[in-house]
Amino acid sequence: MDRSNGHFRTILIPLDGSALAEQAVKHALAIAGRYSRITLLHVLRPSEPAQEFVGGSAANARPNRERAPESWLASVEKQIGAVRPDIRVSVRIEVGDPAELIVRVANSCMADLIAMLSKGSGFDDVQGDNDVLARVQRSTHTTMLIVHPTAERAGVAAEGVRRLVVPLDGSETARQALHLAQDLARELHLPIHLMTVIDPLRDAALPFTYRPETLPMIDQSSARRLLQTRQMLEQTGACLLLKGFSVSWEILEGSTVSSLVDETCPGDTVVMTNHGRGGNTIWPLGSTADALCRRCPVPIVLVQTGGGARREESMVTALTAPPPFAESSWQGTVSTW
């Protein structure tokens, strides 16, 4: 895998033939590096009708669609070439289980990014309890770009990114997303916005019983939590500012998922890990990260941190490297509840 110079170099994009699926392509192009390689993958289920097929690796197979897969894949390839002529595009058509093949092809082509829709694609797994996206998330160590489909026009014109949003919960695991955010911000010249959510229900002082005599202790605990959160954000933001990045930060109050969804806006791209505090308590896969992937209207770059995933360098090293720019741009702000 080669993610040098901040951009992704080898990208796998599973496509199901729908216009919605092409939305994942244009968001992938926005963060693809120069001279990157993109593999367009279409997976046929074994139950689909088989016919003569020209090209690809799935001989004698064709999906039951109005257009043959080689036709619309060639169309997408042509559109990518028109937008990014520097990118090399290859096409693969396979037969089998979509989730298994997506992970297998990602490994075989050494992809450093898998771009998929959060919902609404033909990759829904009607035979199991979990859809293909969730199964890929659980099975891969590759960073994923997850795009929420919208009712926008079809096409693969590169989508611009205006700001990188990094949710933090105070854990080292969640802060691993900062490494990738710094890479992307440096190469795309983007500001970084740090967010932390204080959820009164999640962060309530459980050892205390809600009685009049315990209210002062509960208030003290909440105030301590707010102080620690503010200090964490200010320290992290200050380190990034010293490196020359344009940074802002804020503390939100409320439901973690709803707060993050409400505070994102068009042009944002969220960069986060698939696990949060302690690796399995606040943002475990299937909870906050999974809910955000399905509800957030802006693209999410999900850094896989569990199991045998590649460990990033220490936070101290990441935040003390030489600054990327000659001048520092001070845009740090603190917005409290």
C-alpha positions as CSV (number, residue, x, y, z in Angstrom):
1,M,0.0,0.0,0.0
2,D,1.3,3.5,-0.8
3,R,-0.3,6.5,0.8
4,S,2.7,8.7,0.4
5,N,2.2,12.4,0.0
6,G,-1.2,12.2,1.7
7,H,-3.4,10.9,-1.1
8,F,-4.7,7.4,-1.7
9,R,-2.8,5.6,-4.5
10,T,-4.7,2.4,-5.0
11,I,-8.5,2.6,-4.7
12,L,-11.1,-0.1,-5.1
13,I,-14.7,0.9,-6.0
14,P,-17.4,-1.8,-6.0
15,L,-20.2,-0.8,-8.4
16,D,-23.5,-2.5,-8.9
17,G,-24.6,-0.7,-12.1
18,S,-26.8,1.9,-10.5
19,A,-26.5,5.6,-11.0
20,L,-26.3,6.0,-7.2
21,A,-23.1,3.9,-7.1
22,E,-21.3,6.4,-9.3
23,Q,-21.5,8.9,-6.5
24,A,-18.8,6.9,-4.6
25,V,-16.6,7.4,-7.7
26,K,-16.6,11.2,-7.7
27,H,-15.9,11.4,-3.9
28,A,-13.0,9.0,-4.3
29,L,-11.6,11.1,-7.1
30,A,-11.5,14.1,-4.8
31,I,-8.9,12.4,-2.5
32,A,-7.1,10.3,-5.0
33,G,-3.5,11.1,-5.6
34,R,-1.9,11.9,-8.9
35,Y,-1.3,8.8,-11.0
36,S,-3.4,6.7,-8.7
37,R,-4.8,3.3,-9.7
38,I,-8.6,2.7,-9.5
39,T,-10.1,-0.7,-9.8
40,L,-13.8,-0.8,-10.6
41,L,-15.3,-4.1,-9.3
42,H,-18.7,-5.6,-10.2
43,V,-19.8,-8.8,-8.4
44,L,-22.4,-11.2,-9.9
45,R,-24.2,-13.5,-7.5
46,P,-24.0,-17.2,-8.5
47,S,-27.8,-17.2,-8.8
48,E,-27.8,-14.5,-11.5
49,P,-28.5,-15.8,-15.1
50,A,-25.3,-16.8,-17.0
51,Q,-24.7,-15.8,-20.6
52,E,-21.7,-15.2,-22.9
53,F,-19.5,-12.4,-21.5
54,V,-16.7,-10.6,-23.1
55,G,-13.8,-9.3,-20.9
56,G,-13.4,-9.4,-17.2
57,S,-12.5,-12.4,-15.1
58,A,-16.0,-13.9,-14.8
59,A,-16.4,-15.9,-18.0
60,N,-19.9,-16.9,-19.2
61,A,-21.7,-14.7,-16.6
62,R,-23.9,-11.7,-17.0
63,P,-26.2,-9.9,-14.5
64,N,-29.9,-9.7,-15.2
65,R,-29.8,-5.9,-16.1
66,E,-30.8,-3.8,-19.0
67,R,-27.2,-3.0,-19.8
68,A,-24.4,-5.5,-19.8
69,P,-21.8,-4.9,-17.1
70,E,-19.0,-4.3,-19.5
71,S,-20.9,-1.5,-21.2
72,W,-21.6,0.6,-18.1
73,L,-18.2,-0.1,-16.5
74,A,-16.6,1.1,-19.7
75,S,-18.8,4.2,-19.5
76,V,-17.6,4.9,-15.9
77,E,-14.0,4.3,-16.9
78,K,-14.4,6.8,-19.8
79,Q,-15.9,9.4,-17.4
80,I,-13.0,9.0,-15.0
81,G,-10.5,9.4,-17.8
82,A,-12.2,12.7,-18.9
83,V,-12.0,14.1,-15.3
84,R,-8.7,12.6,-14.2
85,P,-6.6,11.5,-17.2
86,D,-3.7,10.9,-14.8
87,I,-5.5,8.0,-13.1
88,R,-5.2,4.4,-14.4
89,V,-8.4,2.5,-14.3
90,S,-8.9,-1.3,-14.5
91,V,-12.1,-3.3,-14.4
92,R,-12.9,-6.6,-12.7
93,I,-16.0,-8.7,-12.8
94,E,-16.3,-11.6,-10.4
95,V,-18.9,-14.1,-9.4
96,G,-19.6,-15.0,-5.8
97,D,-20.4,-13.4,-2.5
98,P,-20.1,-9.6,-2.8
99,A,-18.6,-8.9,0.7
100,E,-16.1,-11.7,0.5
101,L,-14.9,-10.7,-3.0
102,I,-14.6,-7.0,-2.2
103,V,-12.3,-7.9,0.7
104,R,-10.4,-10.4,-1.4
105,V,-9.9,-8.1,-4.3
106,A,-8.9,-5.2,-2.0
107,N,-6.2,-7.5,-0.6
108,S,-5.0,-8.8,-4.0
109,C,-4.6,-5.3,-5.5
110,M,-3.2,-3.9,-2.3
111,A,-5.9,-1.2,-2.1
112,D,-5.4,1.5,0.5
113,L,-9.0,2.7,0.1
114,I,-12.3,1.0,-0.5
115,A,-15.1,3.4,-1.6
116,M,-18.7,2.3,-1.1
117,L,-22.2,3.7,-0.6
118,S,-23.7,3.6,2.9
119,K,-27.0,2.3,1.5
120,G,-29.2,2.1,-1.5
121,S,-27.0,0.0,-3.7
122,G,-27.6,-3.3,-5.3
123,F,-25.1,-4.9,-3.0
124,D,-27.7,-5.4,-0.2
125,D,-27.4,-8.8,1.3
126,V,-30.9,-10.2,1.3
127,Q,-29.7,-13.6,2.5
128,G,-28.3,-12.4,5.8
129,D,-28.9,-10.2,8.8
130,N,-26.1,-7.8,7.8
131,D,-25.7,-5.9,4.5
132,V,-22.5,-6.1,2.5
133,L,-21.1,-2.8,3.8
134,A,-21.2,-3.9,7.4
135,R,-19.6,-7.3,6.5
136,V,-16.8,-5.5,4.6
137,Q,-16.2,-3.2,7.5
138,R,-15.9,-6.1,9.9
139,S,-13.6,-8.1,7.6
140,T,-11.2,-5.5,6.1
141,H,-8.2,-3.7,7.5
142,T,-8.3,-1.2,4.6
143,T,-9.4,2.4,5.1
144,M,-12.9,2.9,3.7
145,L,-14.6,5.9,2.1
146,I,-18.3,5.7,2.8
147,V,-20.6,7.9,0.8
148,H,-24.3,8.6,1.7
149,P,-26.3,8.6,-1.6
150,T,-28.2,11.7,-2.5
151,A,-30.7,12.6,-5.2
152,E,-28.1,14.5,-7.1
153,R,-27.5,14.1,-10.8
154,A,-25.5,11.1,-12.0
155,G,-21.9,11.4,-13.2
156,V,-18.4,11.1,-11.8
157,A,-17.1,14.7,-11.9
158,A,-14.7,15.1,-9.0
159,E,-16.4,16.4,-5.8
160,G,-14.6,19.2,-4.0
161,V,-13.7,18.9,-0.3
162,R,-13.7,22.1,1.7
163,R,-13.1,20.9,5.3
164,L,-12.0,17.8,7.2
165,V,-14.0,17.0,10.3
166,V,-12.3,14.8,12.9
167,P,-14.5,13.5,15.8
168,L,-12.5,12.9,19.0
169,D,-13.4,11.3,22.3
170,G,-10.1,11.6,24.2
171,S,-8.8,8.1,23.3
172,E,-5.6,7.3,21.5
173,T,-7.6,5.0,19.2
174,A,-9.9,7.8,18.0
175,R,-6.9,10.2,17.6
176,Q,-5.3,7.8,15.0
177,A,-7.6,9.5,12.5
178,L,-5.5,12.6,12.9
179,H,-2.6,11.1,11.0
180,L,-4.6,10.6,7.9
181,A,-6.4,14.0,8.4
182,Q,-3.0,15.7,8.5
183,D,-1.9,14.0,5.3
184,L,-5.0,15.0,3.4
185,A,-5.1,18.5,4.8
186,R,-1.4,19.0,3.8
187,E,-1.9,17.8,0.2
188,L,-5.3,19.4,-0.4
189,H,-4.6,22.5,1.6
190,L,-7.7,22.0,3.7
191,P,-8.7,23.2,7.2
192,I,-9.2,20.6,10.0
193,H,-12.2,20.9,12.4
194,L,-12.0,18.9,15.6
195,M,-15.3,17.9,17.3
196,T,-16.1,16.3,20.6
197,V,-19.6,15.5,21.9
198,I,-20.6,15.5,25.5
199,D,-23.6,13.3,25.8
200,P,-25.4,13.9,29.2
201,L,-26.9,10.4,29.1
202,R,-23.8,8.6,28.0
203,D,-21.4,10.5,30.3
204,A,-23.7,10.7,33.3
205,A,-22.0,10.0,36.7
206,L,-23.3,6.5,37.1
207,P,-22.0,5.9,40.6
208,F,-24.2,8.7,41.9
209,T,-27.9,8.3,42.6
210,Y,-30.0,11.2,41.5
211,R,-31.0,12.6,44.9
212,P,-30.9,16.2,46.0
213,E,-27.8,15.6,48.2
214,T,-25.9,14.1,45.2
215,L,-26.6,16.9,42.7
216,P,-23.5,18.9,43.7
217,M,-21.3,15.9,43.1
218,I,-22.9,15.2,39.7
219,D,-22.4,18.9,38.7
220,Q,-18.8,18.6,39.7
221,S,-18.3,15.5,37.7
222,S,-19.9,17.1,34.6
223,A,-17.8,20.2,35.1
224,R,-14.6,18.1,35.3
225,R,-15.6,16.2,32.1
226,L,-16.1,19.5,30.3
227,L,-12.8,20.9,31.5
228,Q,-10.9,17.7,30.5
229,T,-12.6,17.8,27.1
230,R,-11.7,21.4,26.5
231,Q,-8.1,20.9,27.5
232,M,-7.8,17.9,25.2
233,L,-9.2,19.8,22.2
234,E,-7.1,22.9,22.9
235,Q,-3.9,20.9,23.3
236,T,-4.5,18.9,20.1
237,G,-5.5,22.0,18.2
238,A,-2.5,23.9,19.4
239,C,-0.1,21.2,18.3
240,L,-1.7,21.2,14.8
241,L,-1.5,25.0,14.7
242,L,2.2,24.9,15.5
243,K,2.6,22.5,12.6
244,G,1.1,25.1,10.3
245,F,-2.4,23.7,9.8
246,S,-5.6,25.8,9.8
247,V,-7.6,24.3,12.7
248,S,-10.8,25.0,14.6
249,W,-12.5,23.0,17.3
250,E,-15.8,22.8,19.3
251,I,-17.5,20.9,22.0
252,L,-21.1,19.8,21.3
253,E,-23.8,18.6,23.7
254,G,-26.4,15.9,23.0
255,S,-26.6,12.6,21.3
256,T,-23.2,11.8,19.7
257,V,-24.6,10.7,16.3
258,S,-27.2,13.4,16.0
259,S,-24.8,16.2,17.1
260,L,-22.1,15.2,14.6
261,V,-24.7,14.8,11.8
262,D,-26.2,18.2,12.5
263,E,-22.9,20.0,12.6
264,T,-21.6,18.7,9.2
265,C,-22.3,20.7,6.1
266,P,-21.8,20.2,2.3
267,G,-18.2,20.1,1.4
268,D,-17.2,18.4,4.7
269,T,-15.5,15.0,4.8
270,V,-15.4,13.3,8.2
271,V,-12.2,11.4,9.0
272,M,-12.6,9.0,12.0
273,T,-11.7,5.6,13.3
274,N,-14.0,2.6,13.5
275,H,-13.5,2.4,17.3
276,G,-13.3,5.0,20.0
277,R,-12.6,5.2,23.7
278,G,-10.9,2.1,24.9
279,G,-11.3,0.6,21.4
280,N,-14.8,-0.8,22.2
281,T,-16.9,1.4,24.5
282,I,-17.8,4.7,23.0
283,W,-17.5,4.3,19.2
284,P,-17.5,0.6,18.6
285,L,-18.2,-0.7,15.1
286,G,-21.9,-1.3,14.9
287,S,-22.7,1.6,17.2
288,T,-21.7,5.2,16.7
289,A,-19.3,4.7,13.8
290,D,-21.8,2.4,12.0
291,A,-24.7,4.9,12.7
292,L,-22.7,7.8,11.4
293,C,-21.8,5.9,8.2
294,R,-25.5,5.3,7.6
295,R,-26.9,8.7,8.6
296,C,-24.2,11.3,7.9
297,P,-25.0,13.2,4.7
298,V,-21.3,13.9,4.0
299,P,-18.6,11.3,3.0
300,I,-16.8,9.5,5.9
301,V,-13.2,8.2,5.6
302,L,-13.2,5.4,8.1
303,V,-9.8,4.3,9.4
304,Q,-9.8,0.7,10.5
305,T,-8.0,0.3,13.8
306,G,-9.0,-3.1,15.2
307,G,-7.5,-6.6,15.0
308,G,-4.4,-6.8,12.8
309,A,-4.9,-3.4,11.2
310,R,-1.7,-1.4,10.7
311,R,-0.8,0.6,13.8
312,E,-0.1,4.3,13.2
313,E,2.9,6.1,14.6
314,S,2.6,7.6,18.1
315,M,0.6,10.8,18.6
316,V,3.7,12.6,19.9
317,T,5.6,11.8,16.7
318,A,2.7,12.8,14.5
319,L,2.2,16.1,16.2
320,T,5.9,17.1,16.5
321,A,7.1,16.5,13.0
322,P,8.3,19.5,11.0
323,P,5.5,21.9,9.9
324,P,4.2,21.4,6.4
325,F,3.8,25.1,5.6
326,A,6.1,28.1,6.1
327,E,3.4,30.1,7.9
328,S,0.9,29.2,10.5
329,S,-2.8,30.1,10.0
330,W,-4.5,30.7,13.3
331,Q,-8.2,29.8,13.0
332,G,-8.6,28.0,16.3
333,T,-11.9,28.6,18.0
334,V,-13.7,27.0,21.0
335,S,-17.5,26.7,20.9
336,T,-19.0,25.4,24.1
337,W,-22.5,24.4,25.0
